[in-house]
Amino acid sequence: MTAMSQARSVVESKAEFTSGPVKAATTIFQGALVVNDGGVLGPGRTALNLVAIGVAEQTVTNPGAAGEKRITPRRGTFKFANLGADAITEADLGKDAYIVDDQTVAKTSGANTRSVAGKIIQVDSDGVFVRVGF
């Protein structure tokens, strides 16, 4: 593509939401961490090569084939449960949190078995705030 030679319309996306097809035979619950799992969206789980997309704002059940239902997760900073056996502490602020399941994050990759959930923003006594989807 060549450089502009005249004005063009500005098209902007706030990039707050991402829409995608739901994995086959899958339910994603409201509040769940949503991941790109091989080109379809599903709930967070312990696995490699998942990409954290955001958090589900509604429950979506796809009883059929991949893509028969869609979901629009929201990007942002959300509170998740902190895995006690691999707990995130305030010393981890700014580091990566790792996906354990659709509501839990951990400090480490679990010997290279977990994907990155996002950046650790805040640690509370009852959970961890993680910036997801960026």
C-alpha positions as MATLAB code, in Angstrom:
seq = 'MTAMSQARSVVESKAEFTSGPVKAATTIFQGALVVNDGGVLGPGRTALNLVAIGVAEQTVTNPGAAGEKRITPRRGTFKFANLGADAITEADLGKDAYIVDDQTVAKTSGANTRSVAGKIIQVDSDGVFVRVGF';
ca = [
       0.000    0.000    0.000;
       1.289    3.456   -0.807;
       1.281    6.521    1.434;
      -1.859    8.659    1.578;
      -2.331   11.378   -0.998;
      -5.631   12.653    0.427;
      -7.623   12.593    3.655;
      -9.386    9.410    4.692;
     -12.095    8.537    7.187;
     -10.866    7.694   10.655;
     -12.085    4.301   11.853;
     -11.504    3.600   15.527;
     -12.121    0.671   17.808;
     -11.890    1.082   21.549;
     -10.746   -2.525   21.583;
     -12.777   -3.180   24.698;
     -14.482   -6.252   23.250;
     -13.496   -9.137   20.996;
     -16.085  -11.347   19.348;
     -15.382  -14.922   18.383;
     -16.803  -18.397   17.801;
     -17.343  -20.636   20.822;
     -15.658  -24.033   20.974;
     -17.880  -27.058   20.241;
     -19.877  -28.581   23.101;
     -18.740  -25.850   25.512;
     -20.268  -23.581   28.144;
     -18.511  -20.367   29.091;
     -19.935  -18.937   32.311;
     -20.396  -15.249   33.056;
     -17.233  -14.018   34.778;
     -15.042  -16.724   33.241;
     -11.630  -16.035   31.777;
     -12.030  -16.590   28.018;
      -9.173  -17.856   25.856;
      -8.450  -18.370   22.178;
      -8.041  -22.146   22.041;
      -6.905  -23.010   18.523;
      -9.111  -20.465   16.754;
     -12.221  -20.878   18.876;
     -13.039  -19.309   22.228;
     -13.386  -21.362   25.367;
     -13.000  -21.101   29.137;
      -9.508  -20.805   30.600;
      -7.778  -24.066   31.468;
      -4.315  -25.422   32.152;
      -2.726  -25.844   28.722;
      -0.044  -24.311   26.547;
      -0.616  -22.027   23.545;
      -3.826  -20.459   24.832;
      -4.269  -16.703   24.426;
      -6.245  -14.855   27.110;
      -8.878  -12.717   25.366;
     -10.962  -11.267   28.204;
     -13.800  -12.096   30.585;
     -17.293  -13.290   29.648;
     -20.030  -10.810   30.496;
     -22.745  -13.414   29.961;
     -23.025  -17.191   30.008;
     -22.937  -18.779   26.550;
     -23.664  -22.459   25.924;
     -22.723  -23.979   22.595;
     -24.111  -27.538   22.498;
     -23.258  -27.969   18.820;
     -20.301  -27.578   16.493;
     -17.591  -24.953   16.887;
     -18.858  -21.538   15.891;
     -22.587  -22.228   16.169;
     -22.580  -19.696   19.021;
     -20.433  -16.598   19.498;
     -19.257  -14.731   22.583;
     -17.991  -11.197   23.085;
     -15.592  -11.142   26.039;
     -14.426   -7.838   27.499;
     -10.795   -6.824   27.920;
      -9.732   -5.145   31.139;
      -8.403   -5.715   34.629;
     -10.326   -8.362   36.549;
     -10.086  -10.179   39.870;
      -9.318  -13.903   39.835;
      -8.730  -16.509   42.533;
      -5.093  -16.958   43.576;
      -3.850  -20.572   43.479;
      -2.670  -21.251   47.043;
      -0.116  -23.876   46.005;
       1.529  -21.413   43.577;
       0.397  -18.106   45.036;
       0.990  -14.695   43.540;
       2.306  -12.105   46.028;
       2.875   -8.354   45.909;
       6.478   -9.088   44.897;
       4.986  -10.271   41.569;
       3.326   -6.966   40.639;
       3.865   -6.238   36.939;
       4.812   -9.832   36.133;
       2.786  -12.396   34.194;
       0.021  -14.412   35.859;
      -0.659  -17.905   34.487;
      -3.995  -19.593   33.741;
      -5.038  -22.488   35.965;
      -8.741  -22.554   35.032;
     -11.504  -20.118   34.090;
     -11.365  -18.349   37.458;
      -7.909  -19.074   38.907;
      -4.397  -17.773   38.209;
      -0.958  -18.797   39.461;
       2.525  -17.338   39.863;
       4.347  -19.731   37.526;
       3.845  -21.648   34.312;
       3.622  -24.880   36.334;
       6.719  -26.429   34.690;
       5.637  -25.134   31.281;
       2.044  -26.410   31.438;
       0.187  -23.071   31.738;
      -0.421  -20.159   29.388;
      -0.144  -16.477   30.332;
      -3.342  -14.864   31.641;
      -2.022  -11.295   31.673;
      -0.133   -8.805   33.848;
      -0.512   -8.772   37.622;
      -1.879   -5.357   38.647;
      -2.893   -5.807   42.287;
      -2.873   -8.535   44.937;
      -5.574   -8.658   47.614;
      -6.144  -11.132   50.409;
      -9.003  -12.686   48.414;
      -7.665  -12.568   44.862;
      -5.450  -11.109   42.172;
      -6.278   -8.371   39.667;
      -4.922   -9.275   36.237;
      -4.932   -7.127   33.092;
      -6.363   -9.453   30.421;
      -6.627   -9.236   26.652;
      -3.899   -6.740   25.775;
];
